[in-house]
Amino acid sequence: MHFTINGKSYEAEVDVRTSLLDLCREHLGLTGSKKGCDHGQCGACTMLVNGRRINACLTLAVMHQDDEIMTIEGLGTVENLHPLQAAFVKHDGYQCGYCTPGQICSAVGMLDEVKKGWPSHASADLSDVTFDESEISERMSGNICRCAAYPNIVEAIREVAAEQREVTA
């Protein structure tokens, strides 16, 4: 099977029952995304597939052979952090760090959803999404932080969202 992950091509012969998370972690050595619950309830395994966030523990790798897959390893480097990675460091949004890769990947996907004007359950106006703390909380509710760094995570996301609005304005 052929996969494009973080802009690189990979060939892997895996059982068709292998999850995307297990493909990355166990077969390709991309261990940034974590296996928290293996039931899609914690978000530690969140990756971006064709720009949309998914729980990689709940999807089969074979389903994503022709997709663009992005893991935390593909977002930035130590020398050149993604803006959300830098904001998480600045605002101490990572505590133990276990959920951080999933939180950051989810936040990247969430900010793209907001940019596209997609409403959430918390959106008061379906045609004009107001990006506020309730939107962030609702949209990030699938990502659990056992250390309860939520206020810091929200601050990091809010900072990057504000910077993105300034750039597009």
TIRO-2110 file (N, C-alpha, C; in Angstrom, 1 decimal):
// TIRO-2110
0.8, -1.2, 0.0, N, 1, A
0.0, 0.0, 0.0, CA, 1, A
0.9, 1.2, 0.0, C, 1, A
0.4, 2.3, -0.7, N, 2, A
1.2, 3.5, -0.7, CA, 2, A
0.4, 4.6, 0.0, C, 2, A
1.2, 5.4, 0.8, N, 3, A
0.7, 6.5, 1.6, CA, 3, A
1.5, 7.7, 1.4, C, 3, A
0.8, 8.9, 1.5, N, 4, A
1.6, 10.2, 1.5, CA, 4, A
1.3, 10.8, 2.9, C, 4, A
2.4, 10.8, 3.7, N, 5, A
2.3, 11.3, 5.0, CA, 5, A
3.3, 12.4, 5.2, C, 5, A
2.8, 13.6, 5.7, N, 6, A
3.7, 14.7, 5.9, CA, 6, A
4.5, 15.1, 4.6, C, 6, A
3.9, 14.9, 3.5, N, 7, A
4.5, 15.2, 2.2, CA, 7, A
5.5, 14.2, 1.7, C, 7, A
5.6, 13.1, 2.4, N, 8, A
6.6, 12.0, 2.0, CA, 8, A
5.8, 10.8, 1.6, C, 8, A
6.4, 10.0, 0.6, N, 9, A
5.8, 8.8, 0.2, CA, 9, A
6.3, 7.6, 1.0, C, 9, A
5.3, 6.7, 1.4, N, 10, A
5.6, 5.5, 2.2, CA, 10, A
5.0, 4.3, 1.5, C, 10, A
5.7, 3.2, 1.5, N, 11, A
5.1, 2.0, 1.1, CA, 11, A
5.1, 1.1, 2.3, C, 11, A
3.9, 0.4, 2.6, N, 12, A
3.8, -0.4, 3.7, CA, 12, A
2.8, -1.6, 3.4, C, 12, A
3.2, -2.7, 3.8, N, 13, A
2.4, -3.9, 3.6, CA, 13, A
1.8, -4.2, 5.0, C, 13, A
0.6, -3.8, 5.2, N, 14, A
0.0, -4.1, 6.6, CA, 14, A
-1.3, -4.8, 6.4, C, 14, A
-1.8, -5.4, 7.4, N, 15, A
-3.1, -6.0, 7.4, CA, 15, A
-4.1, -5.0, 7.1, C, 15, A
-5.1, -5.3, 6.4, N, 16, A
-6.2, -4.4, 6.0, CA, 16, A
-7.0, -3.9, 7.3, C, 16, A
-6.8, -4.6, 8.4, N, 17, A
-7.5, -4.1, 9.6, CA, 17, A
-6.7, -3.2, 10.4, C, 17, A
-5.5, -2.7, 9.9, N, 18, A
-4.6, -1.8, 10.7, CA, 18, A
-5.2, -0.4, 10.7, C, 18, A
-5.2, 0.2, 11.8, N, 19, A
-5.7, 1.6, 11.9, CA, 19, A
-4.6, 2.5, 11.3, C, 19, A
-5.1, 3.7, 11.0, N, 20, A
-4.1, 4.7, 10.5, CA, 20, A
-3.1, 5.0, 11.6, C, 20, A
-3.6, 5.1, 12.8, N, 21, A
-2.7, 5.4, 14.0, CA, 21, A
-1.6, 4.3, 14.1, C, 21, A
-2.0, 3.0, 14.0, N, 22, A
-1.1, 1.9, 14.2, CA, 22, A
-0.1, 1.9, 13.0, C, 22, A
-0.6, 2.2, 11.8, N, 23, A
0.3, 2.3, 10.6, CA, 23, A
1.4, 3.3, 10.9, C, 23, A
1.0, 4.5, 11.3, N, 24, A
2.0, 5.5, 11.6, CA, 24, A
3.0, 5.2, 12.7, C, 24, A
2.4, 4.7, 13.8, N, 25, A
3.2, 4.5, 15.0, CA, 25, A
4.0, 3.2, 14.9, C, 25, A
3.4, 2.1, 14.6, N, 26, A
4.0, 0.8, 14.6, CA, 26, A
4.8, 0.4, 13.4, C, 26, A
4.4, 0.9, 12.2, N, 27, A
5.0, 0.5, 11.0, CA, 27, A
5.9, 1.6, 10.3, C, 27, A
5.6, 2.8, 10.6, N, 28, A
6.4, 3.9, 9.9, CA, 28, A
7.3, 4.7, 10.9, C, 28, A
7.2, 4.4, 12.2, N, 29, A
8.0, 5.1, 13.2, CA, 29, A
7.6, 6.6, 13.5, C, 29, A
6.4, 7.0, 13.1, N, 30, A
5.9, 8.3, 13.3, CA, 30, A
5.1, 8.2, 14.6, C, 30, A
5.8, 8.4, 15.7, N, 31, A
5.2, 8.2, 17.1, CA, 31, A
4.7, 9.4, 17.8, C, 31, A
4.6, 10.6, 17.1, N, 32, A
4.1, 11.8, 17.7, CA, 32, A
2.7, 11.7, 18.1, C, 32, A
1.8, 11.1, 17.2, N, 33, A
0.4, 10.9, 17.6, CA, 33, A
0.3, 9.8, 18.6, C, 33, A
-0.5, 10.0, 19.6, N, 34, A
-0.5, 9.0, 20.7, CA, 34, A
-1.8, 8.2, 20.7, C, 34, A
-1.7, 7.0, 21.2, N, 35, A
-2.8, 6.1, 21.4, CA, 35, A
-3.2, 6.3, 22.9, C, 35, A
-4.3, 7.0, 23.1, N, 36, A
-4.8, 7.3, 24.4, CA, 36, A
-5.8, 6.3, 24.8, C, 36, A
-7.0, 6.2, 24.1, N, 37, A
-8.1, 5.4, 24.5, CA, 37, A
-8.3, 4.3, 23.5, C, 37, A
-7.9, 4.5, 22.3, N, 38, A
-8.2, 3.5, 21.2, CA, 38, A
-9.6, 3.4, 20.9, C, 38, A
-10.5, 4.3, 21.3, N, 39, A
-11.9, 4.3, 21.1, CA, 39, A
-12.4, 5.6, 20.5, C, 39, A
-11.6, 6.5, 20.1, N, 40, A
-12.0, 7.8, 19.6, CA, 40, A
-12.6, 8.8, 20.6, C, 40, A
-12.3, 8.6, 21.9, N, 41, A
-12.9, 9.4, 22.9, CA, 41, A
-12.0, 10.5, 23.5, C, 41, A
-10.7, 10.4, 23.2, N, 42, A
-9.7, 11.3, 23.9, CA, 42, A
-9.1, 12.3, 22.9, C, 42, A
-9.0, 12.0, 21.6, N, 43, A
-8.4, 12.9, 20.7, CA, 43, A
-6.9, 12.9, 20.6, C, 43, A
-6.2, 12.1, 21.4, N, 44, A
-4.7, 12.0, 21.4, CA, 44, A
-4.2, 11.6, 20.1, C, 44, A
-5.0, 10.9, 19.3, N, 45, A
-4.5, 10.4, 18.0, CA, 45, A
-4.9, 11.2, 16.8, C, 45, A
-5.4, 12.4, 17.0, N, 46, A
-5.9, 13.3, 16.0, CA, 46, A
-4.8, 13.6, 14.9, C, 46, A
-5.2, 13.4, 13.7, N, 47, A
-4.3, 13.7, 12.5, CA, 47, A
-5.2, 14.5, 11.5, C, 47, A
-4.5, 15.1, 10.5, N, 48, A
-5.3, 15.8, 9.5, CA, 48, A
-5.2, 14.9, 8.2, C, 48, A
-6.4, 14.6, 7.6, N, 49, A
-6.4, 13.9, 6.4, CA, 49, A
-7.2, 14.8, 5.4, C, 49, A
-6.4, 15.1, 4.3, N, 50, A
-6.9, 16.1, 3.4, CA, 50, A
-7.4, 17.4, 4.0, C, 50, A
-6.7, 17.8, 5.1, N, 51, A
-6.9, 19.0, 5.8, CA, 51, A
-8.0, 18.9, 6.9, C, 51, A
-8.7, 17.8, 7.0, N, 52, A
-9.7, 17.6, 8.0, CA, 52, A
-9.2, 16.8, 9.1, C, 52, A
-9.6, 17.1, 10.3, N, 53, A
-9.1, 16.4, 11.5, CA, 53, A
-9.9, 15.1, 11.7, C, 53, A
-9.2, 14.0, 12.0, N, 54, A
-9.9, 12.8, 12.3, CA, 54, A
-9.2, 12.1, 13.5, C, 54, A
-9.9, 11.1, 14.1, N, 55, A
-9.3, 10.3, 15.1, CA, 55, A
-8.7, 9.1, 14.3, C, 55, A
-7.4, 9.1, 14.3, N, 56, A
-6.7, 8.1, 13.5, CA, 56, A
-6.8, 6.6, 14.1, C, 56, A
-7.3, 6.5, 15.3, N, 57, A
-7.5, 5.2, 15.9, CA, 57, A
-8.8, 4.5, 15.4, C, 57, A
-9.7, 5.4, 14.8, N, 58, A
-11.0, 4.8, 14.4, CA, 58, A
-11.1, 4.6, 12.9, C, 58, A
-10.0, 4.9, 12.1, N, 59, A
-10.1, 4.7, 10.7, CA, 59, A
-9.0, 3.8, 10.2, C, 59, A
-9.3, 3.0, 9.2, N, 60, A
-8.4, 2.0, 8.7, CA, 60, A
-7.4, 2.7, 7.7, C, 60, A
-6.2, 2.3, 7.8, N, 61, A
-5.1, 2.9, 7.0, CA, 61, A
-5.5, 2.7, 5.5, C, 61, A
-6.0, 1.5, 5.2, N, 62, A
-6.3, 1.2, 3.8, CA, 62, A
-7.2, 2.2, 3.1, C, 62, A
-8.0, 2.8, 3.9, N, 63, A
-9.0, 3.8, 3.4, CA, 63, A
-8.4, 5.1, 3.0, C, 63, A
-7.1, 5.3, 3.3, N, 64, A
-6.4, 6.6, 3.1, CA, 64, A
-5.2, 6.5, 2.2, C, 64, A
-5.2, 5.5, 1.3, N, 65, A
-4.0, 5.4, 0.4, CA, 65, A
-3.8, 6.5, -0.5, C, 65, A
-4.9, 7.2, -0.9, N, 66, A
-4.7, 8.3, -1.9, CA, 66, A
-4.9, 9.7, -1.2, C, 66, A
-4.9, 9.7, 0.1, N, 67, A
-5.1, 10.9, 0.8, CA, 67, A
-3.8, 11.6, 1.2, C, 67, A
-3.9, 12.9, 1.5, N, 68, A
-2.8, 13.6, 2.1, CA, 68, A
-2.9, 13.6, 3.6, C, 68, A
-2.0, 12.9, 4.3, N, 69, A
-2.1, 12.7, 5.7, CA, 69, A
-1.0, 13.6, 6.4, C, 69, A
-1.4, 14.3, 7.4, N, 70, A
-0.5, 15.1, 8.2, CA, 70, A
-0.5, 14.7, 9.7, C, 70, A
0.6, 14.4, 10.2, N, 71, A
0.7, 14.2, 11.6, CA, 71, A
1.5, 15.4, 12.3, C, 71, A
1.6, 15.3, 13.6, N, 72, A
2.3, 16.4, 14.3, CA, 72, A
3.7, 16.6, 13.7, C, 72, A
4.4, 15.5, 13.3, N, 73, A
5.7, 15.6, 12.8, CA, 73, A
5.8, 16.4, 11.5, C, 73, A
4.7, 16.5, 10.8, N, 74, A
4.7, 17.3, 9.5, CA, 74, A
4.3, 18.7, 9.7, C, 74, A
3.9, 19.2, 10.8, N, 75, A
3.5, 20.6, 11.0, CA, 75, A
4.6, 21.5, 11.1, C, 75, A
5.7, 21.2, 11.8, N, 76, A
6.8, 22.0, 12.0, CA, 76, A
8.0, 21.3, 12.5, C, 76, A
9.1, 22.0, 12.6, N, 77, A
10.4, 21.4, 13.1, CA, 77, A
10.8, 22.2, 14.4, C, 77, A
11.8, 21.6, 15.0, N, 78, A
12.3, 22.3, 16.2, CA, 78, A
12.8, 23.7, 15.8, C, 78, A
13.4, 23.8, 14.6, N, 79, A
14.0, 25.1, 14.2, CA, 79, A
12.9, 26.0, 13.7, C, 79, A
11.8, 25.5, 13.2, N, 80, A
10.7, 26.2, 12.6, CA, 80, A
9.4, 25.7, 13.0, C, 80, A
9.0, 26.1, 14.2, N, 81, A
7.7, 25.6, 14.8, CA, 81, A
6.5, 26.1, 14.0, C, 81, A
5.5, 25.3, 13.9, N, 82, A
4.2, 25.8, 13.4, CA, 82, A
3.7, 26.8, 14.4, C, 82, A
2.9, 27.9, 14.0, N, 83, A
2.5, 28.9, 14.9, CA, 83, A
1.7, 28.3, 16.2, C, 83, A
1.0, 27.2, 16.0, N, 84, A
0.3, 26.7, 17.1, CA, 84, A
1.3, 26.0, 18.1, C, 84, A
2.3, 25.3, 17.5, N, 85, A
3.3, 24.7, 18.4, CA, 85, A
4.0, 25.8, 19.2, C, 85, A
4.3, 26.9, 18.6, N, 86, A
5.0, 28.0, 19.3, CA, 86, A
4.1, 28.6, 20.4, C, 86, A
2.8, 28.7, 20.0, N, 87, A
1.8, 29.3, 21.0, CA, 87, A
1.6, 28.3, 22.2, C, 87, A
1.6, 27.0, 21.9, N, 88, A
1.5, 26.1, 23.0, CA, 88, A
2.7, 26.2, 24.0, C, 88, A
3.9, 26.4, 23.4, N, 89, A
5.0, 26.5, 24.3, CA, 89, A
4.9, 27.8, 25.1, C, 89, A
4.6, 28.9, 24.4, N, 90, A
4.5, 30.2, 25.0, CA, 90, A
3.5, 30.2, 26.2, C, 90, A
2.3, 29.6, 25.9, N, 91, A
1.2, 29.6, 26.9, CA, 91, A
1.2, 28.4, 27.8, C, 91, A
2.2, 27.6, 27.8, N, 92, A
2.3, 26.4, 28.6, CA, 92, A
1.1, 25.5, 28.5, C, 92, A
0.7, 25.2, 27.2, N, 93, A
-0.5, 24.5, 26.9, CA, 93, A
-0.2, 23.0, 26.8, C, 93, A
0.9, 22.5, 27.3, N, 94, A
1.2, 21.1, 27.1, CA, 94, A
1.5, 20.3, 28.4, C, 94, A
1.6, 20.8, 29.5, N, 95, A
1.7, 20.1, 30.8, CA, 95, A
2.5, 18.8, 30.6, C, 95, A
1.9, 17.6, 30.6, N, 96, A
2.7, 16.4, 30.5, CA, 96, A
3.0, 16.1, 29.0, C, 96, A
2.3, 16.7, 28.1, N, 97, A
2.6, 16.6, 26.7, CA, 97, A
1.9, 15.4, 25.9, C, 97, A
1.3, 14.5, 26.6, N, 98, A
0.7, 13.3, 26.0, CA, 98, A
-0.3, 13.7, 25.0, C, 98, A
-1.2, 14.6, 25.3, N, 99, A
-2.3, 14.9, 24.4, CA, 99, A
-1.9, 16.0, 23.4, C, 99, A
-0.8, 16.7, 23.6, N, 100, A
-0.4, 17.9, 22.9, CA, 100, A
-0.4, 17.6, 21.3, C, 100, A
0.1, 16.6, 20.8, N, 101, A
0.1, 16.4, 19.3, CA, 101, A
-1.3, 16.4, 18.8, C, 101, A
-2.2, 15.7, 19.5, N, 102, A
-3.6, 15.6, 19.1, CA, 102, A
-4.3, 17.0, 19.2, C, 102, A
-4.0, 17.7, 20.3, N, 103, A
-4.6, 19.0, 20.5, CA, 103, A
-4.2, 20.0, 19.4, C, 103, A
-2.9, 19.9, 19.1, N, 104, A
-2.4, 20.9, 18.1, CA, 104, A
-3.0, 20.5, 16.7, C, 104, A
-2.9, 19.3, 16.3, N, 105, A
-3.5, 18.9, 15.0, CA, 105, A
-5.0, 19.2, 15.0, C, 105, A
-5.7, 19.0, 16.1, N, 106, A
-7.1, 19.3, 16.1, CA, 106, A
-7.3, 20.8, 16.0, C, 106, A
-6.5, 21.6, 16.6, N, 107, A
-6.6, 23.1, 16.6, CA, 107, A
-6.3, 23.6, 15.2, C, 107, A
-5.4, 23.0, 14.5, N, 108, A
-5.1, 23.4, 13.1, CA, 108, A
-6.3, 23.1, 12.2, C, 108, A
-6.9, 22.0, 12.4, N, 109, A
-8.1, 21.6, 11.6, CA, 109, A
-9.3, 22.5, 12.0, C, 109, A
-9.4, 22.8, 13.3, N, 110, A
-10.5, 23.7, 13.8, CA, 110, A
-10.4, 25.1, 13.2, C, 110, A
-9.2, 25.6, 13.2, N, 111, A
-9.0, 27.0, 12.7, CA, 111, A
-9.3, 27.1, 11.2, C, 111, A
-9.0, 26.0, 10.5, N, 112, A
-9.4, 25.9, 9.1, CA, 112, A
-10.9, 25.9, 8.9, C, 112, A
-11.6, 25.1, 9.8, N, 113, A
-13.1, 25.1, 9.7, CA, 113, A
-13.7, 26.5, 9.9, C, 113, A
-13.1, 27.2, 10.9, N, 114, A
-13.6, 28.5, 11.2, CA, 114, A
-13.3, 29.5, 10.0, C, 114, A
-12.2, 29.4, 9.5, N, 115, A
-11.8, 30.2, 8.3, CA, 115, A
-12.8, 29.9, 7.1, C, 115, A
-13.2, 28.7, 7.0, N, 116, A
-14.2, 28.4, 5.9, CA, 116, A
-15.6, 28.7, 6.3, C, 116, A
-15.8, 29.2, 7.5, N, 117, A
-17.2, 29.6, 8.0, CA, 117, A
-18.1, 28.5, 8.4, C, 117, A
-17.5, 27.3, 8.7, N, 118, A
-18.3, 26.2, 9.1, CA, 118, A
-18.8, 26.4, 10.5, C, 118, A
-20.1, 26.3, 10.8, N, 119, A
-20.6, 26.5, 12.1, CA, 119, A
-20.4, 25.3, 13.0, C, 119, A
-20.5, 25.5, 14.3, N, 120, A
-20.4, 24.3, 15.2, CA, 120, A
-21.7, 24.3, 16.0, C, 120, A
-21.8, 23.4, 16.9, N, 121, A
-23.0, 23.3, 17.8, CA, 121, A
-23.2, 24.6, 18.6, C, 121, A
-22.1, 25.3, 18.9, N, 122, A
-22.1, 26.5, 19.7, CA, 122, A
-22.4, 27.7, 18.9, C, 122, A
-22.4, 27.7, 17.6, N, 123, A
-22.5, 28.8, 16.8, CA, 123, A
-24.0, 29.4, 16.9, C, 123, A
-24.1, 30.6, 17.3, N, 124, A
-25.4, 31.3, 17.4, CA, 124, A
-26.0, 31.6, 16.0, C, 124, A
-25.1, 32.0, 15.1, N, 125, A
-25.5, 32.3, 13.8, CA, 125, A
-24.8, 31.4, 12.8, C, 125, A
-25.6, 30.6, 12.1, N, 126, A
-25.0, 29.6, 11.2, CA, 126, A
-24.4, 30.2, 9.9, C, 126, A
-24.7, 31.4, 9.6, N, 127, A
-24.1, 32.1, 8.4, CA, 127, A
-22.9, 33.0, 8.8, C, 127, A
-22.8, 33.3, 10.0, N, 128, A
-21.7, 34.2, 10.4, CA, 128, A
-21.1, 33.7, 11.8, C, 128, A
-20.1, 32.9, 11.7, N, 129, A
-19.5, 32.3, 12.9, CA, 129, A
-18.7, 33.3, 13.7, C, 129, A
-19.1, 33.5, 14.9, N, 130, A
-18.3, 34.4, 15.8, CA, 130, A
-17.3, 33.5, 16.6, C, 130, A
-16.1, 33.8, 16.4, N, 131, A
-15.0, 32.9, 17.0, CA, 131, A
-14.8, 33.5, 18.4, C, 131, A
-15.3, 32.8, 19.4, N, 132, A
-15.1, 33.1, 20.8, CA, 132, A
-14.7, 31.9, 21.7, C, 132, A
-14.7, 32.1, 23.0, N, 133, A
-14.2, 31.0, 23.8, CA, 133, A
-15.2, 29.8, 23.8, C, 133, A
-16.5, 30.1, 23.6, N, 134, A
-17.5, 28.9, 23.6, CA, 134, A
-17.3, 28.2, 22.3, C, 134, A
-16.9, 28.8, 21.2, N, 135, A
-16.6, 28.1, 19.9, CA, 135, A
-15.4, 27.3, 20.1, C, 135, A
-14.3, 27.8, 20.7, N, 136, A
-13.1, 27.1, 20.9, CA, 136, A
-13.4, 25.8, 21.7, C, 136, A
-14.1, 26.0, 22.8, N, 137, A
-14.4, 24.9, 23.7, CA, 137, A
-15.2, 23.8, 23.1, C, 137, A
-16.2, 24.2, 22.3, N, 138, A
-17.1, 23.3, 21.6, CA, 138, A
-16.3, 22.5, 20.5, C, 138, A
-15.5, 23.3, 19.7, N, 139, A
-14.8, 22.6, 18.6, CA, 139, A
-13.6, 21.8, 19.1, C, 139, A
-13.1, 22.0, 20.3, N, 140, A
-12.0, 21.2, 20.8, CA, 140, A
-12.5, 20.2, 21.8, C, 140, A
-13.8, 20.0, 22.0, N, 141, A
-14.3, 19.1, 23.0, CA, 141, A
-14.0, 17.7, 22.8, C, 141, A
-13.5, 17.3, 21.6, N, 142, A
-13.1, 15.9, 21.4, CA, 142, A
-11.7, 15.6, 21.8, C, 142, A
-11.0, 16.6, 22.3, N, 143, A
-9.6, 16.4, 22.8, CA, 143, A
-9.6, 16.6, 24.3, C, 143, A
-9.2, 15.5, 25.0, N, 144, A
-9.1, 15.5, 26.4, CA, 144, A
-7.7, 15.8, 26.9, C, 144, A
-7.6, 16.7, 27.9, N, 145, A
-6.3, 16.9, 28.5, CA, 145, A
-6.4, 16.5, 30.0, C, 145, A
-5.8, 15.4, 30.3, N, 146, A
-5.9, 14.9, 31.7, CA, 146, A
-5.2, 15.8, 32.7, C, 146, A
-4.3, 16.7, 32.3, N, 147, A
-3.6, 17.6, 33.2, CA, 147, A
-4.4, 18.9, 33.4, C, 147, A
-5.5, 19.0, 32.6, N, 148, A
-6.4, 20.2, 32.7, CA, 148, A
-5.7, 21.5, 32.4, C, 148, A
-5.0, 21.5, 31.3, N, 149, A
-4.3, 22.7, 30.8, CA, 149, A
-5.2, 23.5, 29.8, C, 149, A
-6.5, 23.3, 29.9, N, 150, A
-7.5, 23.9, 29.0, CA, 150, A
-7.4, 25.4, 28.9, C, 150, A
-7.3, 26.1, 30.0, N, 151, A
-7.2, 27.6, 29.8, CA, 151, A
-5.9, 28.0, 29.0, C, 151, A
-4.8, 27.3, 29.2, N, 152, A
-3.6, 27.6, 28.4, CA, 152, A
-3.8, 27.2, 27.0, C, 152, A
-4.4, 26.1, 26.7, N, 153, A
-4.7, 25.6, 25.3, CA, 153, A
-5.6, 26.6, 24.6, C, 153, A
-6.6, 27.1, 25.3, N, 154, A
-7.5, 28.1, 24.7, CA, 154, A
-6.8, 29.4, 24.4, C, 154, A
-5.9, 29.8, 25.3, N, 155, A
-5.1, 31.0, 25.1, CA, 155, A
-4.2, 30.9, 23.9, C, 155, A
-3.6, 29.7, 23.7, N, 156, A
-2.7, 29.5, 22.6, CA, 156, A
-3.5, 29.5, 21.3, C, 156, A
-4.6, 28.9, 21.3, N, 157, A
-5.5, 28.9, 20.1, CA, 157, A
-6.0, 30.3, 19.7, C, 157, A
-6.4, 31.0, 20.8, N, 158, A
-7.0, 32.3, 20.6, CA, 158, A
-5.9, 33.3, 20.0, C, 158, A
-4.6, 33.1, 20.5, N, 159, A
-3.5, 34.0, 20.0, CA, 159, A
-3.3, 33.7, 18.5, C, 159, A
-3.2, 32.4, 18.1, N, 160, A
-3.0, 32.1, 16.7, CA, 160, A
-4.1, 32.5, 15.8, C, 160, A
-5.4, 32.3, 16.3, N, 161, A
-6.5, 32.8, 15.5, CA, 161, A
-6.5, 34.3, 15.3, C, 161, A
-6.1, 35.0, 16.3, N, 162, A
-6.0, 36.5, 16.2, CA, 162, A
-5.0, 36.9, 15.1, C, 162, A
-3.8, 36.2, 15.2, N, 163, A
-2.8, 36.5, 14.2, CA, 163, A
-3.2, 36.1, 12.8, C, 163, A
-4.0, 35.0, 12.7, N, 164, A
-4.5, 34.6, 11.3, CA, 164, A
-5.5, 35.7, 10.8, C, 164, A
-6.3, 36.2, 11.7, N, 165, A
-7.3, 37.2, 11.3, CA, 165, A
-6.6, 38.5, 10.8, C, 165, A
-5.5, 38.8, 11.5, N, 166, A
-4.7, 40.0, 11.1, CA, 166, A
-4.1, 39.9, 9.7, C, 166, A
-3.6, 38.7, 9.4, N, 167, A
-3.0, 38.4, 8.2, CA, 167, A
-4.0, 38.4, 7.0, C, 167, A
-5.2, 37.9, 7.2, N, 168, A
-6.2, 37.9, 6.2, CA, 168, A
-6.9, 39.2, 6.0, C, 168, A
-6.8, 40.1, 7.0, N, 169, A
-7.6, 41.3, 7.0, CA, 169, A
-6.9, 42.3, 6.1, C, 169, A
END
